Amino acid sequence: MGRSGIVRFLHTAAGILSYPQDPRSFAQLFGALSSAHYTRGRITRIHRETPDTVTAFFTAGDGWIPHRAGQWARIGVEVDGKRIWRPYSLSAPEQGDPSITVRAQGTVSEHFVHRAAPGDVLYLERPEGQFILPEMPTALLFMVAGSGITPVMSMLRTLMPRRPDHDVVLVYVSRNRQSCIFHDEILELADQFPGLRPVFWFTEERGRLDASDAATVSALCPDHPQRSTYACGPDSFVTAVENLGDGSGTAPVVERFNVTRAPTDGQRGEIRLERSDLTVEVGESETILEAAEHAEHPLPHGCRMGICHSCLIPLTDGAVTNIRTGELHREPGPVQTCVTRPAPYAVFDA
């Protein structure tokens, strides 16, 4: 067998053996961290940030593209014999070893927090996302809640060493000091770089922060209308920051970590995937994407929040509703399965 034949054999073997075999066994057999379809990585260190949050540092194989601060990547991990993909913001600075910071709140995140260990293999797609800083940033206001600090921490770790005097205000909402991710490191950055002013808001002590109220935000950052604002966190928090910016002329740059779902009529639905010859029942609180996954027929997806449009599949008949707005869509064409559900029946060319 010639060299080209060996290469083809190895690529074929990789596709056969990588799933659902144990990733550690596969890595030991082949030793490579690259694939034609994605890049493999290996966890090098796990650092606990809070009782329910860890940072996983990893190396990446050929094909990985260094991220820009604020971007995210789809990352796959083997859980109970199944490879599951989820999007995670990268928390490392642009020039550092890549890392993700994960709070336990679902199947994959709980795996990272409670079971992941150095040596575990990850499956990596290239970083993407537009929640990034401009080349020459002006005075900045970061408004974050909960794990929304993750991409912003990548920005702070990248920006402040380059421009120590850059004018940055960080308003960080968390339940309490114990659940505040990166709390001590943020204070250390503020001591080291005079341009950074952190403002912590602990809801157990002060109640909920109304991020849409100009007077409240002005008390924390008096010149907020003159700053470029970045907001990240739960949908309700980010929407409040967007409402704060209404009428100011400059919309904030935002990234949501979840989707607030509009009330449903309590009815179940059904989808038909024609090319797969599959009919799937959709629960009253499920999206099309979630229902397909529960039926063990995963569909393409990326962010799972209606941002990246990686989940588009063509609607050919029936109708869908948007889970955020309740808007009804009947026209044939591409549909985002991560933020829609059938109304009550929909057919797709998938």
C-alpha positions as CSV (number, residue, x, y, z in Angstrom):
1,M,0.0,0.0,0.0
2,G,1.5,3.4,-1.0
3,R,1.6,6.5,1.2
4,S,-1.6,7.9,-0.3
5,G,-3.4,4.6,0.4
6,I,-2.2,4.6,4.0
7,V,-3.5,8.1,4.5
8,R,-6.9,7.2,3.1
9,F,-7.0,4.1,5.3
10,L,-6.3,6.2,8.4
11,H,-8.9,8.8,7.6
12,T,-11.5,6.1,7.0
13,A,-10.5,4.3,10.3
14,A,-10.8,7.6,12.1
15,G,-14.4,8.1,11.0
16,I,-15.3,4.5,11.9
17,L,-13.6,4.4,15.3
18,S,-14.0,7.9,16.7
19,Y,-17.7,7.4,17.6
20,P,-19.0,5.8,19.7
21,Q,-15.7,4.4,21.0
22,D,-14.1,5.9,24.1
23,P,-12.1,9.0,23.0
24,R,-9.2,8.2,25.3
25,S,-8.7,4.8,23.6
26,F,-9.0,6.4,20.2
27,A,-6.3,9.0,21.1
28,Q,-4.0,6.3,22.4
29,L,-4.4,4.4,19.1
30,F,-3.9,7.2,16.6
31,G,-2.2,9.9,18.7
32,A,-3.4,12.6,16.3
33,L,-5.5,15.7,17.1
34,S,-6.9,16.4,13.7
35,S,-9.7,15.3,11.4
36,A,-11.1,16.2,8.0
37,H,-14.4,17.4,9.6
38,Y,-13.3,19.1,12.9
39,T,-10.3,19.5,15.1
40,R,-9.6,17.3,18.1
41,G,-8.3,18.8,21.4
42,R,-7.2,17.5,24.7
43,I,-7.9,18.9,28.1
44,T,-4.6,19.9,29.8
45,R,-5.9,21.4,33.1
46,I,-9.2,21.9,35.0
47,H,-9.4,25.0,37.3
48,R,-12.3,25.4,39.6
49,E,-13.6,29.0,39.6
50,T,-16.7,28.6,41.9
51,P,-18.4,25.6,43.4
52,D,-20.4,25.1,40.2
53,T,-18.0,26.5,37.6
54,V,-14.7,25.4,36.1
55,T,-12.3,26.5,33.4
56,A,-11.1,23.8,31.1
57,F,-7.7,24.5,29.4
58,F,-7.0,22.5,26.3
59,T,-4.6,22.0,23.4
60,A,-6.0,22.0,19.9
61,G,-4.8,20.0,16.8
62,D,-4.2,21.2,13.3
63,G,-7.0,23.2,11.8
64,W,-7.8,25.2,14.9
65,I,-7.8,29.0,14.3
66,P,-6.9,31.3,17.1
67,H,-9.9,33.1,18.4
68,R,-10.6,36.8,18.7
69,A,-11.5,37.9,22.2
70,G,-15.3,37.4,22.7
71,Q,-15.8,34.6,20.2
72,W,-17.3,31.2,20.9
73,A,-16.8,27.7,19.4
74,R,-18.9,24.5,19.1
75,I,-17.3,21.9,21.3
76,G,-18.1,18.2,21.4
77,V,-17.6,15.8,24.3
78,E,-18.5,12.2,24.8
79,V,-21.2,11.7,27.5
80,D,-22.4,8.2,28.3
81,G,-21.3,7.0,24.9
82,K,-22.8,9.8,22.9
83,R,-21.0,12.8,21.4
84,I,-22.8,16.0,22.2
85,W,-22.0,19.4,20.9
86,R,-22.6,22.7,22.6
87,P,-21.4,26.3,22.0
88,Y,-19.1,27.8,24.6
89,S,-17.4,31.2,24.8
90,L,-13.7,31.1,24.9
91,S,-12.4,32.7,28.1
92,A,-8.7,32.9,27.4
93,P,-6.9,35.9,26.0
94,E,-6.2,35.9,22.2
95,Q,-2.6,34.8,22.6
96,G,-3.1,32.4,25.4
97,D,-3.8,28.6,25.5
98,P,-7.5,28.2,24.6
99,S,-9.9,27.6,27.5
100,I,-13.6,27.6,28.1
101,T,-15.3,28.5,31.4
102,V,-18.4,26.4,32.1
103,R,-21.2,26.7,34.8
104,A,-23.1,23.5,35.6
105,Q,-26.6,23.9,34.2
106,G,-27.1,21.0,31.7
107,T,-25.9,17.6,30.5
108,V,-22.7,18.8,28.9
109,S,-21.8,21.5,31.3
110,E,-22.3,19.2,34.3
111,H,-20.0,16.7,32.6
112,F,-17.3,19.4,32.4
113,V,-17.8,20.6,36.0
114,H,-18.0,17.2,37.7
115,R,-16.3,14.6,35.5
116,A,-14.0,16.1,32.9
117,A,-10.3,15.6,33.6
118,P,-6.9,16.3,32.0
119,G,-6.3,13.9,29.0
120,D,-10.0,13.9,27.9
121,V,-10.5,14.5,24.2
122,L,-12.6,17.3,22.9
123,Y,-14.0,17.8,19.4
124,L,-13.6,21.4,18.2
125,E,-15.1,23.5,15.5
126,R,-13.5,26.8,14.6
127,P,-14.2,29.9,16.7
128,E,-16.9,32.3,15.4
129,G,-19.1,35.1,16.5
130,Q,-19.3,38.9,16.2
131,F,-19.3,39.8,19.9
132,I,-15.8,41.2,19.5
133,L,-14.0,44.5,20.1
134,P,-13.3,47.0,17.2
135,E,-9.7,47.5,16.2
136,M,-9.5,50.8,18.0
137,P,-12.0,50.7,20.9
138,T,-13.2,53.9,22.6
139,A,-14.2,54.2,26.2
140,L,-16.1,51.0,27.1
141,L,-18.9,49.8,29.3
142,F,-19.3,46.1,29.8
143,M,-22.6,45.1,31.4
144,V,-22.7,41.4,32.2
145,A,-24.7,39.0,34.4
146,G,-23.8,35.5,35.6
147,S,-21.7,33.5,33.2
148,G,-22.0,36.3,30.7
149,I,-18.6,37.4,32.1
150,T,-17.0,34.6,30.1
151,P,-16.4,36.3,26.7
152,V,-15.9,39.6,28.4
153,M,-13.1,38.1,30.5
154,S,-11.4,37.1,27.2
155,M,-11.7,40.8,26.1
156,L,-10.3,42.1,29.4
157,R,-7.4,39.7,29.4
158,T,-6.6,40.7,25.9
159,L,-7.2,44.5,26.0
160,M,-5.8,45.6,29.3
161,P,-2.2,44.4,28.9
162,R,-2.1,46.0,25.5
163,R,-3.6,49.3,26.7
164,P,-3.2,49.6,30.5
165,D,-4.8,53.0,30.7
166,H,-7.8,52.2,28.4
167,D,-11.0,53.5,30.0
168,V,-13.1,50.5,30.9
169,V,-16.0,50.1,33.3
170,L,-17.3,46.7,34.1
171,V,-20.7,46.3,35.7
172,Y,-21.0,42.6,36.8
173,V,-24.2,41.2,38.2
174,S,-24.0,38.0,40.2
175,R,-26.0,36.3,43.0
176,N,-23.3,36.7,45.6
177,R,-19.5,36.8,46.0
178,Q,-19.2,33.1,46.1
179,S,-20.9,32.6,42.7
180,C,-19.1,35.5,41.1
181,I,-16.8,34.0,38.4
182,F,-13.3,35.5,38.1
183,H,-14.0,37.9,41.1
184,D,-10.5,37.9,42.5
185,E,-8.8,38.0,39.1
186,I,-10.9,41.0,38.1
187,L,-9.8,42.9,41.2
188,E,-6.2,41.9,40.4
189,L,-6.5,43.3,36.9
190,A,-8.0,46.5,38.3
191,D,-5.0,46.9,40.6
192,Q,-2.6,46.2,37.8
193,F,-4.3,48.3,35.1
194,P,-5.5,51.7,36.2
195,G,-8.0,52.1,33.3
196,L,-10.2,49.3,34.6
197,R,-13.0,50.1,37.1
198,P,-15.1,47.0,38.2
199,V,-18.5,47.5,39.8
200,F,-20.0,44.3,41.4
201,W,-23.7,44.1,42.0
202,F,-24.7,41.1,44.2
203,T,-28.5,40.5,44.0
204,E,-28.7,38.8,47.4
205,E,-27.6,42.0,48.9
206,R,-29.0,44.7,46.6
207,G,-31.9,43.0,44.8
208,R,-32.3,42.8,41.0
209,L,-30.4,45.4,38.9
210,D,-32.8,47.1,36.5
211,A,-30.4,47.5,33.6
212,S,-33.0,49.5,31.6
213,D,-33.3,52.3,34.1
214,A,-31.0,55.2,33.2
215,A,-30.9,56.6,36.7
216,T,-29.8,53.3,38.2
217,V,-27.1,52.7,35.5
218,S,-26.0,56.3,35.8
219,A,-25.3,55.8,39.5
220,L,-22.9,53.0,38.6
221,C,-21.4,54.6,35.4
222,P,-22.4,58.3,35.1
223,D,-21.1,58.7,31.5
224,H,-22.6,55.5,30.1
225,P,-24.3,57.3,27.2
226,Q,-20.9,58.3,25.9
227,R,-19.4,54.8,26.1
228,S,-19.5,51.9,23.7
229,T,-21.6,49.3,25.5
230,Y,-21.2,45.6,25.4
231,A,-23.8,43.4,27.2
232,C,-23.8,39.6,27.8
233,G,-25.9,37.3,29.9
234,P,-29.4,36.0,30.1
235,D,-31.9,37.2,27.5
236,S,-33.9,39.3,30.0
237,F,-30.8,41.2,31.2
238,V,-29.5,41.8,27.7
239,T,-32.9,43.0,26.5
240,A,-32.9,45.5,29.4
241,V,-29.5,46.9,28.4
242,E,-30.8,47.2,24.8
243,N,-33.8,49.2,26.1
244,L,-31.4,51.4,28.1
245,G,-29.7,52.3,24.8
246,D,-33.0,53.1,23.0
247,G,-32.8,56.7,21.7
248,S,-29.1,57.1,22.4
249,G,-28.2,56.6,18.8
250,T,-25.7,53.8,19.4
251,A,-27.0,50.3,19.9
252,P,-25.1,48.1,22.4
253,V,-23.2,45.1,21.1
254,V,-24.9,42.1,22.7
255,E,-24.7,38.3,23.2
256,R,-27.4,36.3,24.9
257,F,-26.7,33.1,26.8
258,N,-30.3,31.8,26.7
259,V,-33.6,32.6,25.1
260,T,-36.7,33.8,26.9
261,R,-39.6,31.7,25.5
262,A,-43.0,33.2,24.8
263,P,-46.0,31.3,26.4
264,T,-47.3,28.5,24.3
265,D,-50.9,27.2,23.8
266,G,-49.9,24.1,25.7
267,Q,-50.4,21.9,22.6
268,R,-47.9,19.3,21.3
269,G,-46.8,19.5,17.7
270,E,-45.3,17.2,15.0
271,I,-42.6,17.5,12.4
272,R,-42.0,15.4,9.3
273,L,-38.4,15.1,8.0
274,E,-38.9,13.9,4.5
275,R,-35.4,12.9,3.4
276,S,-34.9,11.0,6.7
277,D,-38.3,9.4,6.4
278,L,-39.0,10.4,10.1
279,T,-41.9,11.8,12.0
280,V,-41.1,13.4,15.4
281,E,-43.5,14.5,18.1
282,V,-42.6,17.9,19.6
283,G,-43.4,18.6,23.2
284,E,-45.3,21.7,24.3
285,S,-42.1,23.4,25.5
286,E,-39.6,22.0,23.0
287,T,-38.0,23.5,19.9
288,I,-37.8,21.5,16.7
289,L,-34.0,21.1,17.3
290,E,-34.6,19.7,20.8
291,A,-37.3,17.3,19.7
292,A,-35.1,15.9,17.0
293,E,-32.3,15.4,19.5
294,H,-34.6,13.7,21.9
295,A,-35.6,11.4,19.0
296,E,-31.8,10.6,18.5
297,H,-31.9,12.4,15.2
298,P,-29.6,15.4,15.7
299,L,-30.0,18.3,13.2
300,P,-27.3,20.8,12.3
301,H,-26.9,23.6,14.8
302,G,-24.5,26.1,16.3
303,C,-25.4,28.7,19.0
304,R,-28.8,27.2,19.8
305,M,-30.1,30.8,20.4
306,G,-31.0,32.1,16.9
307,I,-27.8,34.0,16.3
308,C,-25.6,32.0,14.0
309,H,-28.1,30.5,11.5
310,S,-26.2,27.2,11.4
311,C,-29.5,25.3,12.1
312,L,-31.4,26.4,9.0
313,I,-33.4,23.6,7.2
314,P,-36.0,24.1,4.5
315,L,-39.7,24.2,5.5
316,T,-41.8,22.8,2.6
317,D,-45.2,22.6,4.2
318,G,-47.1,23.6,7.4
319,A,-46.1,26.4,9.7
320,V,-43.8,27.2,12.7
321,T,-43.8,29.8,15.5
322,N,-40.8,31.6,16.9
323,I,-40.4,30.7,20.6
324,R,-39.2,34.2,21.5
325,T,-41.8,36.3,19.7
326,G,-44.6,34.0,19.0
327,E,-44.6,35.1,15.4
328,L,-46.2,32.6,12.9
329,H,-44.2,31.6,9.8
330,R,-45.9,29.8,6.9
331,E,-43.7,30.6,3.9
332,P,-41.6,27.8,2.5
333,G,-37.9,28.3,2.9
334,P,-35.1,28.2,5.5
335,V,-36.2,27.9,9.2
336,Q,-34.1,28.2,12.3
337,T,-34.9,25.0,14.2
338,C,-33.3,26.2,17.5
339,V,-35.9,29.0,18.0
340,T,-39.0,27.6,16.4
341,R,-41.7,24.9,17.0
342,P,-44.3,23.4,14.7
343,A,-47.7,25.1,14.6
344,P,-48.9,22.5,14.9
345,Y,-47.4,20.5,12.0
346,A,-44.4,21.2,9.8
347,V,-42.7,19.4,7.0
348,F,-39.0,19.8,6.2
349,D,-36.7,18.8,3.4
350,A,-34.2,17.2,5.8
